[in-house]
Amino acid sequence: MVATLAVVTYYVSIMATCVFYFIKCFNKELPWAECSNETLSANLTCSENYYVNEVLKQYNSTQGVDEGLGAPEWRLTLCLLFSWAMIVFSLIRGVQSSGRISYFTALFPYVVLVTLLILGATLEGAVDGIKYFITPQWEKLAEGKVSQLDFCSLLFFPVENRSRASVSFQVWFAAVSQCFFSLSVGFGSISMYASYNPFTHNVYRDAMIISVMDTFTSLLAGFSIFSILGNLAHTSDKKIEDVVKAGTGLAFISYPDAIAKLDAVPQLFAAIFFLMLWTLGVGSAVALIGCVITVICDRFPSWDRRIVTVALCIFSFLIGLTYVTPASITNAASKLNFNIVAGPYVLGLVDYFSGGFVIFVLALLEVVSI
């Protein structure tokens, strides 16, 4: 429950960034489409400069959080408050209201993904982007051979040993993390929803449908995104790997940069893209925080579920304020070998220690115990 609550608090902060970008899509010109020559000379793209310096307002430091987190960015704070308000609205009546919301949050992203795929397929360089997406890099799998010492190094996190271990284990660790996040395995949300089904409900069929649809959705999203990123690489005369950012950088740096270079109404496609991301976030956040609410209400059945919902969401919002502070990712993060490209320093800490390997260990213990 604690790990799930930790994950949902920073998950909603990413949703807040989506809201911020969505609002900016209604400008006459996309604000990340242009930048000064000084930014380009600093080896930053316009979208990267906008995300780091205008949205997150990260300050430069070599001491991590030793100088303090700074005050929450007020615009992101309002976007965070809006996101949590929508989550409360979705959960206030229990599973009945969240079930109705899920119809929209589940179907709307497919409409957007198909639209973006059709758009991307008509652009030059789209084939190269899709080829890059589906072409396996077998040499990366060879790096995944982990010795017992490396596994223990990752498990107990000694800084002096993590560098060598993370190099050999990174590919498989990223794959496991992606599967767990995509399927919500180990977070409790699937078990929570399943508890409302009749005892004789066919869970094997549901497990198969969820797994197949999750794989299909991942492939559809990959084709949609990399077709447009292929066009970005083509127009900027770069390699695909040079324009693709990992983590939140893909959503807030690479893809906005690609959309900004479209000839036809880039504001429209940017708006529906960030609306899709926010919609997906609502569906996941409702499931995650709903799981925590259910645990509390089952433990204390006399408590009013609506009061628990509002109180827990307020608490999570206050925790989420730490993720919209300008604390930067600095040398302190790189020394710990975190897989972070962009985003607040605290978010990286929580993601690494609460939403990654910990969930895998908890799920493994859960399977063994059952």
N, C-alpha and C positions, 0 to 999 in steps of 0.2 A: 504493500500500500504506500509506503514512504517513497519507494523508487518511482511508482506511478505518479504520485503527487509531484515529485521533483521534476519529472519529465514534462508533465502537462503545464507546469508553471513557465518553463522556458519555451515550450511549444507555442503557447499563446503569444509570447513576445515576438515570435517570428510571424505569427498572424498579424500582429500589430504593424509590423513593417510592411506586410502586404497591403494593409489598409492605407498606410501612408503613401505607398507607391500608386495605389488605385486612385487616390484623390489627385495626385500630381499628374495623372494621365489626362485630366481635363484641362490642363494648360494648353495654350495655343501651340507651344512647342514643348516636346518632352524635355524636362530639365537636364536629363543625363545624356542628351544627344550631342551637346556642344560643351566645350571647355576651353580654357586658356592654353596658350602655347607652353606656359610654365608647367602645367600639369602633364602635358605630353612629354616634355623634356625630362620629367621626373620618372619616366617609364610607367606612368599610370594611364590607363584608358579613361575616357570621360565617364563611363558608367562606374568604374572602380573609384574614381575620385569622388563622384557624387555619393556613392554608398558609404564610403569610409569617412569623408570629411563633412558632408552635408546632412546625411541621414543619421549615422551613428555619432558623428562629431567626436571621433576617437582622438585622444590627445597622444602625442608622441612621448614615450617614456621607455626607459630601459630597466625599470624596477617593478614591472608588473603592477600590482595593486598596492604596493607599499606607499604610494602617494595618495591613496584614497580612490574611491570609485567615482567621485564627482556626483553632481546633482542629476536626477533623471531628466532626460531630454523631454521637454514639455509636450512637444507635438506627438512623439511616440507614446508618451504617457496617456494622452487623450485617446489615441488609437488603441492602446492596450485596454483602457477602460471601456471603450465601445465593444471590443471583442469579448470581454468578460460579461458585459451586459447582455450580449446576444446569447452567450452560453447559458446565463441564468434564465433568460426567456425560454430557451429550448428545454431546460431541465425542470422548471418550476413546478410542472404538473406530473413529474415522474416519467416513466417509460412511455406513457401515452403520447406526450408532447414530443419527446425526442424521437419516437418512431415516425411521427409525421414529418419532422424536419429531415429525417434521413432519406426520405424519398427524393427531395430536392438535392441534398448534398451528395447523393449517390449517382443521380442521373445527369445533373448539369455538367460535371466535369467531362463526361464522355462526349457531350455535344461540343464542348470547347476543344477537346483533344482532336476530334475528327475534323473540326474546322481548321485548326492549326496544321494538321497533317495535310489537308488539301492545299492550304496556302503554301506550306513548305515544299510540297512536291512540285509546285510550279516555278520554284526559284532555281537559279543557277547554283550549282555546287551542292544541291540537296543530296544527290546520289553519293557524293564523297562523304558527307556527314553520316548518312545511314550506313555506308560501308564501314566507317570507323566505329560505329555503334555496335555492329554485329560481328566484327572481325575479332576473334579472340587473340589475346597476347599470351601465348603459351609460356613464354619465359617468366611471366609474372607468377604463374602457378608454381613454377620451380622454386620461387622464393618462399613458398609457403611450407616448406619442410621444417617442422619445429622440433627441436630437441626437448628433452625433459627439462633441461636447465632454462631454455628459453620460455617454456610454458610457465614455469615457476616464477620467472622474472616478471612476466606479465601479470601473473596472479597476485603477487605480493607487492608489485610496483616499486622496487628499489630504483631510484633514479639512475644510478651508475650502470645498471644492467639493462635498462629498458631500451636503450638505443639499438643495440644489436638484436634484441628480441623483437622489437617492433618492425624492423626491416624485414625479417623472415616471416613474421606472422601477419603482416598488415593486410595482405590480400584476403586471406581467409577470415580474418577478424572483421574486415569491412563487409564481406559477403554475408556472414552470420548476422551482423548488426542490421544490414539492409533487410534481410528476411524477417527478422524479429520485429523490426519497426513496421514493415509493410503489412505483415499479417497480424500485428499486435499480439504476438505470442509472448506469454509471460507477464503481461501487464494486467491481466484480470478482466479486461473489458469483454472478451469473448465469453468467458465463463459467466460473467454477470448477465449478459444478454441471454445466454443459453438457459439460465436459471428460470427464465419466464416461460420457457417452452414446457409442454406436457412431458411427463416422465418417459413416455414411450416414443418421443420424437426421434426421428432418424438423424442422429448427429453425424453419422458417417457420410451421409449424402451431403449435409451442409458443409462438412470439412472439405469434401472433394470440390464442391462448387466454389467455396471461398478460395481455395488454393488455385484452381484453374483460372478463375476470374482475376485474381491478384496477379498471376503471371501474364495474362492477356493485357491487363491494364498497364503493367510495367512496360511491356513491349510497345504498346500503343503510345504511351507517353515518351518512350525513348525515340521511336520513329518521328514523332511530332517535334520533339525538341531538337534532335540532332539534324533533322532536315534543314531547319532554319539556322542552326549553328554552322552547318556546312556552307550555307550561303554567306554567313558572316566571314568565314575563313576565305571564301572565294573572293568576296569584294575587298577584303583587307589584305589579300595576298599573303596569308599566313597559313601555317599548318593547323589542322583541326585541334591538336593537343595544345596549341598555343593560345587558342581562344576559349577553351573549356576550363572553367574554374570548378573546384570541388566544393562540396558542402553548400552553405548558403550563397557562396559566390556564384553558383550556377543559376540560382533563381534571381539574384539581385545585381549581378554584374554581367555575366555572359549573355543570358537570354534578353535582358532589357537592351543591351548593346546591339544585339542582332535585330530586335524589333525596331529599334530607333532608326535603323538603316533601311527599313522597308520604304518603298516608293508610295504605296497606297495606305492612307489613314493609319499610320503607326499608333496613334493614340487609341484607336478602337481596339486593335489587337493587343496592345499593352493592357488596356483596361480589362478585357475579358480574361486575359492570362492571369492577372493578379486577383481578379474576382474568383477565378477557378481555384487558385492556391488557397485563398481565404476560405472558400467553401469546403475544400478538402480538409482544411485545418479545423473548421467547426465540427465536421463529422467525427474526426479523430479526438478532438478535445472533449466533446460531449461524452464520448464513450469512456475516455480515461477518467475524467472527473466524476462521471456517473458511477464508475466502479468504486471510487473512494467513498462517495456518498452512500452507496448501497452497503458497503462494509460497516460504516458508522451507524447507519439506521438499523442494520441487522443486529449490531452489538447493543444498541440502545433503542429498542423498538418503541419506547414511549416518547422519543423525541420527534418533533414535527419535521417531516422531510423538507418542507419548504424553507423552514428556518435554517436547517442544516445546509441546504443548498446555497442559500444566500450568504451565510456565514463563511462557508468553505471557499466560495468564489471570491469574497472580499479578502480573505486571508491569502489566497493564491495571487490575487491582484497585487497586494502589498509586497509579497515575495517577488513578483514579476517586475517590480520597479527596479530591482538591482540589475536586470537584464537590459534596461534602456538607459543605463548610465554610460558615460564616455570612456570607461576603463578599456584600454586597448589591449590587443594581443601583442605581447612584446617578447623580449628574450626569455622572460620567465616561462612563457608557454612553450617556446621552442626548446628550452632545456628539458622540459618534461616530455618532449616528442608527442605533443597532442596533434591529432589530425585536424587542425583548424586552419582555415584559409582566411575567413573574415567573420566578424561578429564579436560581440563583447567578450572580454576575458572570462568573466564569471560564467557566462553561458557555456563556454568551452569546458570549464572545470566541472560543472554539473553534468554536462552531456557525457563527458569521459568517465566520471566516477559513478554516476547514477543511471544513465541510460544506455550504457554499452555492455561491458563485460559482466557487470553486476546482474543485469537482467538474464543473461545467458546462464550464469551460475544458479540463480534462483529457479529458473525454468528446469534446469537439469536436476536440481534437488527435488523439485516438485514431481517430475516424472519418476524418479527413483523411489520416492516415498509412496506414491500411489501404486 
